[in-house]
């Protein structure tokens, strides 16, 4: 079984507000450093993205890939790799847990990455940790700077992630 990296952060917002930002793929280039383009390719009956194409530029890793998303209720989303130029595996999830009566949210991000080029496991896990920490910090900053309320419908890009 592939090893994964996991990290958590607490955000000063209700879980629904956090999930609205996570689900708004079209705005990912505004708050994630690595996502340069995002395009929703398929939407499910619930109105949420089922497949998203993402163009990443994370320094040494530049990639154009497609992820499949699975939404579990209003507090979890999982994704897996459909196709990629550089990646063999990209599986991840955001799990949200209300804190302080739902006024704050603990967000746990889990990620498993496997690249097509050889890479030491220690270096790969370090890269996963950097991706997760940047994503959580960007998510926190974005959520806490956006007024609470329903998000506009998305026509764009995840954690990568």
N, C-alpha and C positions, 0 to 999 in steps of 0.2 A: 504494500500500500504506500502511496506517495506521502511524503511528509508535507505538512502544511505549517504556515505561520499565522499567528493570531494575535490581535491586539485590540484594546478597547479604549474608549474615550467617553466622557460625559458631556453632553451638549445641553445648553440652557434653552431648551425648547421642548414642546410636546412631541411624542413619537410621530404623530400624523404630519407635523411640520417638517420633521427630519426626513420622513419617507417621501414627502412631496419633492424635496430637493434631490433625493436619490433617484426618483423616477423621472425627473426632468432632464433627460439625456441631451436635449438640444442646447442646454446651457452649460454642459460639462466643460467646454473650452474656456468659459469665463472663470471657473474656479479650480480646475485641476491643472496642474502644470504640464502633465504629460499628454493629455488628450487634446489633439489639435483639431479634429473633426469628429462629429458624431451624427449618425443617421439612423433613425428607426426604420427598419426594413419590414417588420411585421408587428402588428398589434393584436392582442388577444381580446376576447369578449369583454373582459373587465376594463378595457381601455388602456391597459399598460403594455409596454413594449415586450414582445416575445423574442425578437431578434434585432440586434443593433450592430451596425458596422462602426468601428472605431479606428481612427488613425492616431497612432501614438508616436511620440518622439521623446524617449526617456534617455537621451544621451547615447549610450552604447547600443540601446535597443530601439530601433525604429521599425514599426510594424503597422500593417493594415490588416485588421482581423475582424471576424464576426463572432458575436457571443449570443447564446440562447439564454433567455431569462425565465425563471420560474418564481412566481410570487406566491408566498404562503401567508394568507390573511393580510393584515396591514402592518405586520411587524417583522417580516423576513423576506429577503429576495436572494436567490441563488443564481449563479450563472456558470456556463460551461462553454468551452471553445467549440465553434462550428468549423471555422477555417482560419488559417493564418499563414503568413509567409515565414515567420521566425519561430513561432511557438508550437510545441507539441501538446502542451496542456496549459490551460488557464481556467481553473475552477475557483470560485470564490463565493462569498456570501456576506451580507450585512444582516445582523440580527439586532433588533431594537427591543429594549426593556425599559418600561416607564420607571422613573425614580421620583421620589418626593411627590407622590400622588399624581404623577403624570405631567408635572411642570418641567421636568428635566428628563433626558433620555440617555441611557447607557447604550452606546453603539459598539458592537463587536464585529470586527472585520476579519474574515478568515480567507487565506489565499494559498493556492498551490500553483506554482509555475514550473513548467519544464520547457526548456528551449531546445531547438533542433541542433544547436552547436554544443560541443562538450563544455561543461562548466562544473567546477568543484561544488559539491553539496553545500559547503560552508559559505561560499561566495553567493550561491543561488539563494540560500536562506537570508543572507544579509541583504541582497537585492529585494527579496520579498518584504522584509521588514521595513526597508526604506520606502517602498511603494505604499505599504499599508500606513505607515506613519504620516507620509505626505497626504495621502487620501483622507485620512481621518482629520488631520489638521485643516485641510482645505474644506472638508464638509462642515466642520465645526464653525469655521470662519464664515462660510457662506450662509449656513442656517441662522447663525446668530446676527448676521447683518441684514437679513431679509425680513420684512415685516411678516407676521404670522397671517395665514389665510390660504385659500386654495391657490394652487399653482395653475398657470396657464397651460393648456394642452401642449404637449411636446411633439416636435417633429424631428428630434435629433437623438444623440448617443447614450462604460463602465465601467472596473478597479480597480475602471479596472479596479474599472474596476472599481 
